[in-house]
Each structure stands twice: as C-alpha cells, then as structure tokens.
Amino acid sequence: MNVILIVSDTFRYDNLGCAGNHVINTSELDSFAAQSVVFDQCHVSSFPTIPHRTDMITGRYSFPHYGWSPLRPELASLAEVLRGAGYVTQLIADTPHLMKHEYNFSRGCHGYYWIRGQEGDISFTRCNYEIPTVMRREKTRVQPLTFGHPLVDLNAWANREWTWEEDAFVAQTCRAASKWLEENYKADKFFLWVDCFDVHEPWAAPQFFVDMYHPGYRGEPMLHPNYGPATAYTKAELKNLWAHYAAETTLVSKWIGYLLRKIEDLGLNENTAICFTADHGMYIGEHNRAGKSNICEEDDRGPWPLYEELTHIPLIIRAPGVRSGQRIRELAQPPDIMPTLLELAGVDGPAAMEGHSLAPLMKGRKVKWPRQHAFCSPALTAGLNDRPKTTVRSKRWALVIGG
C-alpha cells in the first residue's frame, strides 16, 4: 500500500466545515473527510512546528526531553522505516524549518524537494529593490528583523514577482507533488510526504479570497499577527486579520483538493492511505491574543497557555478497506500517526514508538483505547525564566500547568 502524508501548518480544527464551521469554505477537505475517518479529538503533543514534526515522524514525544532541534540521529523516522521495507520515499515541502541544513528531516528520503521563499527564507536577495513596508511595526511581529525589516516585509520582497494564484506557496507545493505522482505512480509502493507551510503567516492569498470574508475593507491589510495582545488592533483590523487567515485556509483547501484529484485521476485511491493533519492552530483575538506565542515586548503575560485554539488540530485518514464517514472521538496525538500509517501499510515499526496505532479504531475493532489524556507542551527543558506551560486534556476537561 502507498502512503501519502499531507501537513498544513497552523490549520485549526475548527476552520473545517466538517467540524461545524459554516463560514470558512473548506469544501475540498470536507469532501475528503466524508470519504475518510475523522478524528474529532486530536490534539498537539510537542509544540510548535519542528517539535511536532519530530513527534509525528518518530512516534515519540519530544517535549519532555528537548525542544526545537534537528532530528536526533538515534530516532528512526517514518521515511527510514518505509524505505527499509522497500518503499520509494519522497519529501516535498515549502516549510523552511524542515529543510534547513543539518535539520535532517529528509533523512530516509530517496528524494527531497524544497520550494523556497516562505516566511523569512531568502534564497535570492534583491538588493536593487527597496524592501517594502507592508505593515506598521505596532501591528505585526517584529522579531526577528533582517535588513532591519520584519518577516511580513521580507516575504513581500523575496516574492515580489508574484502576480497570480498559482504563485502561492501551497499551489506550488501541491503542483510539485502532483508532478511527482505522475512521475512515480507506477512504483511498486511509495511514501510521499507533502508539507505545506500555509496556513502559516504571512498570509498572501490573492485579494479575491480575502474579499470573500471581509468585503469593502479599506484599511491597512492585516497580513501577519503581532504575537501579542489583540487590543493592538481595531475591531475592523482584527476582522481583517481573521479574513486573511480564513482566505489562506480556503486557498489551502483548494490546492490540497487539486492534489487529491490528481491521486484519484492516477487510479491510486484503491491502494493508497492518505493522511491530512496539522501541527497547531493560531489565536485570532481569542483570549486577547494574536499569534501562537508571546514574542511581543508590550505583552507582560509571559509564555501563553496552549488553549484549544492552539491544540485542537485536524487528523483525517483515508485508507483502502476502511469504512468512510466515521467520526472517532477517542483522544489522538501526533505520535500516533507513525504507528497508524505503518500498520495500515503492513510494516513493522520500531519498538521505541510511544504512540498508539489508530488503525484498530478505524477498522471498527473493539479495543480498549489506552489514551485517556493528551499532553500538549513546549519543551519542558526550557529555562526557568521561560516558565513553559503544559496543557493536559481529557475528552471533557483541560488543565493548564505551569506559570
């Protein structure tokens, strides 16, 4: 069986129409969900981007031991295990943190392909052109600064030649993945990991997508949160911030739908397990916060708690022989993804995995599910001054520890 893993960064569970959102258009992902198994209680484990990927592709919790760091050499990755079982393995990503030198997330992949330019990734300087000021400093994230400019300005400068929708990163990434599938669909068995940095900011969806959610707005476009208090924005600005996030969500759904259609056109649905998930969410005004963590000098609240807007993430899996349309409410976490995909593929995993395969639940077996609590946390090894906060969740309650 082939295995395809699709990740969208910063995609909140409650953005999905299939999760009850009747405002944001995610029709392509909703259609995929109707053909799949939806896990309605999947929560982040290690936070944020890189710790999550570590958990997801090793089946182990990283936050108790270390934080944001390269993939450890002693950990067997999903690609390595599948490659050892005879799979052709490929990573296609525009998530810059994964692809940095020495971060090792391509380990085990026969091929890896990086679409450059997301966020602060500058692959090609353009010093003959002035870096534009896209947002006022008090409205956006100002750390880190490069050439004296924040990320939202650098993104516009590095991608100054964009003119239409297919320039967007999620479009480039899904088109590249579709091309790879055309080139490799006759392989005996393959593993394709598609990692989209969108819905992560800066939000650069074409304006007509934004106008779906905030028509008539004439103010400064809110393309990037300040990672601080939501009170920095007027009511209209905060709605425009949400509109850009919603627009990017719709764009991601559309282009993942393009990739899913390619899978169908190539006749792969009958022999391919497909997983769609995300790494964390984003505050868009909830709890008087904008962003996902506190890096604003004006915010004296310390490290932010991981409330549900951050921890609750999509997990949707379609696999041959598994009844579609199921909704499963058992608690799931990213370390469960590797053992699940390996079991669906019929491949033995390393004994060191701490996650639990979700395949028995998907196949309707009567099992006593071992996960009664979900643990969501940044690295516990952070210094005392960082005061990391850990969220412990059951299906009914959440407890925030630390502070």
C-alpha positions as CSV (number, residue, x, y, z in Angstrom):
1,M,0.0,0.0,0.0
2,N,1.2,3.5,-0.8
3,V,1.3,6.1,1.9
4,I,0.8,9.9,1.5
5,L,1.1,12.3,4.4
6,I,-0.1,15.8,3.9
7,V,0.6,18.5,6.5
8,S,-0.7,22.1,6.6
9,D,1.0,24.3,9.2
10,T,-1.2,26.4,11.6
11,F,-4.5,24.9,10.4
12,R,-7.1,25.0,13.2
13,Y,-9.5,22.1,13.5
14,D,-12.4,24.5,13.9
15,N,-11.7,26.0,10.5
16,L,-13.1,22.9,8.8
17,G,-16.7,22.8,7.5
18,C,-16.8,19.2,8.6
19,A,-16.1,20.3,12.1
20,G,-19.1,22.7,12.1
21,N,-17.6,25.9,10.6
22,H,-20.2,27.3,8.3
23,V,-18.3,30.5,7.4
24,I,-14.9,29.4,6.0
25,N,-15.0,27.5,2.8
26,T,-13.0,24.2,3.1
27,S,-15.2,22.2,0.6
28,E,-12.3,20.1,-0.8
29,L,-11.2,19.0,2.6
30,D,-14.7,18.4,3.7
31,S,-15.3,16.1,0.7
32,F,-12.1,14.3,1.6
33,A,-13.4,13.9,5.2
34,A,-16.6,12.4,4.0
35,Q,-14.6,9.7,2.3
36,S,-12.3,9.2,5.3
37,V,-12.1,8.7,9.0
38,V,-12.1,11.9,11.0
39,F,-10.6,12.0,14.5
40,D,-12.5,14.7,16.3
41,Q,-10.3,14.8,19.4
42,C,-6.7,15.1,18.0
43,H,-4.5,17.5,20.0
44,V,-1.0,18.7,19.6
45,S,1.7,17.0,21.6
46,S,5.1,18.8,21.3
47,F,4.7,22.5,20.3
48,P,5.4,24.2,17.9
49,T,6.5,23.4,14.3
50,I,9.7,21.3,14.5
51,P,8.8,19.5,17.8
52,H,5.5,18.5,16.2
53,R,7.2,17.1,13.1
54,T,9.6,15.2,15.3
55,D,6.7,13.5,17.2
56,M,4.8,12.8,14.0
57,I,7.5,11.0,12.1
58,T,9.2,9.2,15.0
59,G,6.1,8.1,17.0
60,R,7.7,9.6,20.2
61,Y,7.1,12.6,22.4
62,S,10.0,15.1,22.2
63,F,8.8,17.8,24.6
64,P,9.8,16.0,27.9
65,H,13.4,15.7,26.6
66,Y,14.3,18.5,24.2
67,G,12.8,21.4,22.2
68,W,13.2,22.8,18.7
69,S,16.2,20.9,17.3
70,P,17.3,18.8,14.4
71,L,16.0,15.3,14.1
72,R,18.0,13.2,16.5
73,P,20.3,10.5,14.9
74,E,19.1,7.8,17.3
75,L,15.4,8.2,16.3
76,A,14.1,6.1,13.4
77,S,11.9,8.2,11.1
78,L,8.8,7.1,9.2
79,A,10.7,7.6,5.9
80,E,13.6,5.4,7.1
81,V,11.3,2.6,8.2
82,L,9.3,2.6,5.0
83,R,12.5,2.8,2.9
84,G,13.8,-0.2,4.7
85,A,10.6,-2.0,3.7
86,G,11.2,-1.3,0.1
87,Y,9.3,1.9,-0.4
88,V,10.3,4.8,-2.7
89,T,10.3,7.8,-0.4
90,Q,9.9,11.5,-1.2
91,L,9.6,14.7,0.8
92,I,8.1,17.8,-1.0
93,A,7.9,20.9,1.2
94,D,7.9,24.7,1.4
95,T,8.2,24.6,5.2
96,P,11.7,26.2,5.6
97,H,12.4,25.0,9.1
98,L,12.3,21.3,7.9
99,M,14.7,21.9,5.1
100,K,17.4,23.8,6.8
101,H,20.9,22.3,6.6
102,E,21.6,19.8,9.3
103,Y,17.9,19.5,10.4
104,N,17.8,16.1,8.9
105,F,14.1,15.7,8.2
106,S,14.8,14.5,4.7
107,R,16.6,11.5,6.3
108,G,15.4,8.3,4.8
109,C,14.0,10.0,1.7
110,H,15.3,9.0,-1.8
111,G,14.3,12.5,-2.9
112,Y,13.5,15.8,-1.3
113,Y,12.4,19.0,-2.9
114,W,12.2,22.4,-1.3
115,I,10.0,25.3,-2.6
116,R,12.0,28.3,-1.4
117,G,10.8,31.7,0.0
118,Q,8.4,31.1,2.8
119,E,8.4,33.5,5.7
120,G,11.9,34.7,6.3
121,D,13.6,32.2,3.9
122,I,15.6,34.3,1.5
123,S,17.1,32.2,-1.3
124,F,17.8,35.1,-3.7
125,T,18.5,38.6,-2.5
126,R,17.1,41.6,-4.4
127,C,19.1,44.5,-3.1
128,N,18.4,46.7,-6.2
129,Y,14.8,46.9,-4.9
130,E,13.7,48.6,-1.7
131,I,12.2,46.3,0.9
132,P,8.6,47.4,1.2
133,T,6.9,48.4,4.4
134,V,3.8,46.2,4.3
135,M,2.5,46.7,7.8
136,R,3.2,49.2,10.6
137,R,5.5,47.8,13.3
138,E,3.0,48.1,16.1
139,K,0.6,45.8,14.1
140,T,2.9,42.9,13.2
141,R,5.6,40.6,14.6
142,V,8.9,42.5,14.8
143,Q,11.2,39.7,15.8
144,P,13.4,38.7,14.1
145,L,14.5,41.6,12.0
146,T,16.6,41.0,8.8
147,F,17.9,44.0,7.0
148,G,16.0,46.0,9.6
149,H,12.6,44.6,8.5
150,P,10.1,42.1,10.0
151,L,9.0,38.9,8.3
152,V,6.0,40.3,6.6
153,D,8.1,42.8,4.7
154,L,10.8,40.3,3.8
155,N,8.1,37.9,2.4
156,A,6.8,40.6,0.1
157,W,10.4,41.5,-1.0
158,A,11.6,37.9,-1.6
159,N,8.4,37.1,-3.6
160,R,8.0,40.4,-5.4
161,E,7.3,38.8,-8.8
162,W,4.1,37.1,-7.7
163,T,1.2,38.0,-9.9
164,W,-1.5,35.3,-9.6
165,E,-2.9,32.5,-7.6
166,E,-0.6,29.8,-8.8
167,D,2.4,31.7,-7.4
168,A,1.1,31.0,-3.9
169,F,3.3,28.5,-2.0
170,V,0.5,26.0,-1.4
171,A,-0.2,26.0,-5.1
172,Q,3.5,25.5,-6.0
173,T,3.9,22.7,-3.4
174,C,0.7,20.8,-4.4
175,R,1.6,21.1,-8.1
176,A,5.1,19.8,-7.4
177,A,3.6,16.9,-5.5
178,S,1.1,16.2,-8.3
179,K,4.0,16.2,-10.8
180,W,5.9,13.7,-8.6
181,L,2.9,11.4,-8.6
182,E,2.7,11.5,-12.3
183,E,6.4,10.5,-12.5
184,N,6.1,7.8,-9.9
185,Y,2.6,6.4,-9.7
186,K,3.7,3.1,-11.3
187,A,6.3,2.5,-8.5
188,D,5.6,-0.8,-6.6
189,K,5.0,1.2,-3.4
190,F,5.8,4.7,-2.3
191,F,5.7,7.2,0.6
192,L,5.1,10.8,-0.2
193,W,5.3,13.5,2.5
194,V,3.9,16.8,1.4
195,D,4.5,19.6,3.9
196,C,2.7,22.9,3.3
197,F,3.8,25.9,5.5
198,D,0.5,27.6,4.7
199,V,-1.8,28.3,6.5
200,H,1.1,29.9,8.4
201,E,1.6,33.6,8.1
202,P,2.4,35.9,6.3
203,W,-0.9,35.4,4.7
204,A,-0.6,36.1,1.0
205,A,-3.7,34.6,-0.5
206,P,-5.0,36.6,-3.6
207,Q,-7.2,39.5,-2.6
208,F,-10.3,38.0,-4.1
209,F,-10.0,35.2,-1.5
210,V,-9.8,37.8,1.3
211,D,-12.8,39.7,-0.1
212,M,-14.9,36.5,0.5
213,Y,-14.5,37.2,4.2
214,H,-14.1,41.0,4.5
215,P,-15.5,42.8,1.5
216,G,-15.2,46.5,1.4
217,Y,-12.3,46.9,3.9
218,R,-10.2,49.9,3.0
219,G,-7.7,49.9,5.8
220,E,-4.1,48.6,6.1
221,P,-4.1,44.9,5.2
222,M,-3.5,42.7,8.2
223,L,-1.2,40.0,6.8
224,H,0.7,39.0,10.0
225,P,-0.3,38.9,13.7
226,N,1.8,40.8,16.2
227,Y,2.3,37.7,18.5
228,G,1.0,39.9,21.3
229,P,-2.2,41.5,22.6
230,A,-5.2,41.6,20.3
231,T,-6.0,45.0,21.7
232,A,-3.3,46.4,19.3
233,Y,-6.0,46.1,16.6
234,T,-9.2,48.0,16.0
235,K,-12.3,45.9,15.5
236,A,-12.1,46.2,11.7
237,E,-8.3,45.4,11.7
238,L,-8.9,42.3,13.8
239,K,-11.6,41.1,11.4
240,N,-9.3,41.7,8.5
241,L,-6.6,39.7,10.3
242,W,-9.1,36.8,10.6
243,A,-10.2,37.3,7.0
244,H,-6.6,36.9,5.7
245,Y,-6.3,33.7,7.8
246,A,-9.6,32.4,6.5
247,A,-8.6,33.3,2.9
248,E,-5.4,31.3,3.3
249,T,-7.4,28.4,4.8
250,T,-9.7,28.3,1.7
251,L,-6.6,28.5,-0.6
252,V,-5.0,25.6,1.2
253,S,-8.2,23.5,0.9
254,K,-8.5,24.3,-2.8
255,W,-4.9,23.2,-3.6
256,I,-4.9,20.1,-1.4
257,G,-8.1,19.3,-3.3
258,Y,-6.1,19.7,-6.5
259,L,-3.6,17.1,-5.2
260,L,-6.4,14.8,-4.1
261,R,-7.9,15.0,-7.5
262,K,-4.6,14.0,-9.1
263,I,-4.4,11.0,-6.8
264,E,-7.9,10.0,-8.0
265,D,-7.0,10.6,-11.7
266,L,-4.0,8.3,-11.4
267,G,-6.1,5.5,-10.0
268,L,-4.3,5.5,-6.7
269,N,-7.3,5.6,-4.3
270,E,-7.6,1.8,-4.1
271,N,-4.1,1.2,-3.0
272,T,-3.1,4.4,-1.1
273,A,-3.5,5.5,2.5
274,I,-3.8,9.3,2.8
275,C,-3.4,11.3,6.0
276,F,-4.1,15.0,6.4
277,T,-3.1,16.8,9.5
278,A,-1.7,20.0,11.0
279,D,0.8,21.0,13.7
280,H,-1.1,23.6,15.8
281,G,-3.6,26.4,15.5
282,M,-3.5,30.2,15.9
283,Y,-5.2,32.8,18.2
284,I,-7.0,35.4,16.1
285,G,-8.3,37.6,19.0
286,E,-9.3,34.8,21.4
287,H,-8.1,35.3,25.0
288,N,-6.9,38.8,23.8
289,R,-4.1,37.2,21.8
290,A,-3.0,37.3,18.1
291,G,-0.5,34.7,17.0
292,K,0.6,31.5,18.7
293,S,3.2,32.6,21.3
294,N,4.2,35.7,23.1
295,I,7.2,37.5,21.5
296,C,5.8,41.0,21.9
297,E,7.6,43.4,24.2
298,E,4.3,45.1,25.1
299,D,2.8,41.8,26.4
300,D,3.9,41.1,30.0
301,R,1.8,37.9,30.4
302,G,4.8,35.6,29.9
303,P,4.5,32.4,27.9
304,W,1.0,31.8,26.7
305,P,-1.1,28.8,27.7
306,L,-2.0,26.3,25.0
307,Y,-5.7,26.7,24.8
308,E,-7.9,24.7,22.4
309,E,-7.5,27.2,19.6
310,L,-3.8,26.1,19.5
311,T,-4.0,22.4,20.5
312,H,-7.0,21.1,18.5
313,I,-5.8,20.0,15.1
314,P,-7.3,18.1,12.1
315,L,-6.5,14.4,11.6
316,I,-8.3,12.8,8.7
317,I,-7.2,9.5,7.3
318,R,-8.5,7.6,4.2
319,A,-7.3,4.0,3.6
320,P,-8.5,1.2,1.4
321,G,-10.7,-1.3,3.2
322,V,-11.7,1.2,5.9
323,R,-15.3,2.4,6.1
324,S,-15.7,6.0,5.1
325,G,-17.6,8.7,7.0
326,Q,-16.6,7.5,10.5
327,R,-16.1,10.1,13.3
328,I,-13.9,8.9,16.1
329,R,-13.9,10.8,19.5
330,E,-11.0,8.9,21.2
331,L,-8.1,11.2,22.0
332,A,-5.3,11.1,19.4
333,Q,-2.0,12.9,19.2
334,P,0.8,13.3,16.6
335,P,2.9,10.4,17.9
336,D,0.0,8.1,16.9
337,I,0.4,9.0,13.2
338,M,3.6,6.9,12.5
339,P,2.4,3.7,14.1
340,T,-1.0,4.1,12.4
341,L,0.5,4.6,8.9
342,L,2.9,1.7,9.4
343,E,0.1,-0.7,10.5
344,L,-2.0,0.4,7.5
345,A,0.9,-0.3,5.2
346,G,1.6,-3.7,6.9
347,V,5.1,-2.6,8.0
348,D,6.5,-3.3,11.5
349,G,7.6,-0.2,13.4
350,P,10.4,0.3,15.9
351,A,9.7,-0.9,19.4
352,A,10.6,2.5,20.8
353,M,7.5,4.2,19.5
354,E,5.3,5.8,22.2
355,G,2.3,6.5,20.0
356,H,-0.6,4.1,19.5
357,S,-1.9,2.9,16.2
358,L,-5.3,4.2,15.3
359,A,-5.9,1.5,12.7
360,P,-7.9,-0.8,15.1
361,L,-10.3,2.1,15.8
362,M,-10.5,2.8,12.1
363,K,-11.3,-0.8,11.3
364,G,-14.0,-1.0,13.9
365,R,-12.3,-3.4,16.2
366,K,-13.5,-3.4,19.8
367,V,-10.4,-2.3,21.7
368,K,-9.8,-0.5,25.0
369,W,-8.2,2.7,23.8
370,P,-5.2,3.3,26.0
371,R,-5.0,7.1,25.7
372,Q,-7.1,8.7,28.4
373,H,-5.3,12.1,28.4
374,A,-3.5,14.2,25.8
375,F,-0.4,16.2,26.8
376,C,0.4,19.4,24.9
377,S,3.5,21.3,25.7
378,P,6.5,23.3,24.6
379,A,9.8,21.8,25.7
380,L,10.0,21.1,29.4
381,T,13.7,21.6,29.2
382,A,13.3,25.4,28.7
383,G,14.9,27.6,31.3
384,L,13.1,28.6,34.5
385,N,12.6,32.1,33.2
386,D,10.7,30.8,30.2
387,R,8.1,29.1,32.5
388,P,6.7,26.7,29.9
389,K,3.0,25.8,30.3
390,T,1.7,22.3,29.7
391,T,-1.9,21.5,28.9
392,V,-3.3,18.2,30.0
393,R,-6.6,17.3,28.3
394,S,-9.3,14.7,28.6
395,K,-12.3,14.4,26.4
396,R,-14.2,16.6,29.0
397,W,-11.7,19.0,30.6
398,A,-8.3,20.7,30.2
399,L,-5.8,21.6,32.9
400,V,-3.0,24.1,32.3
401,I,0.1,23.5,34.4
402,G,2.9,26.0,34.9
403,G,3.3,29.7,35.1
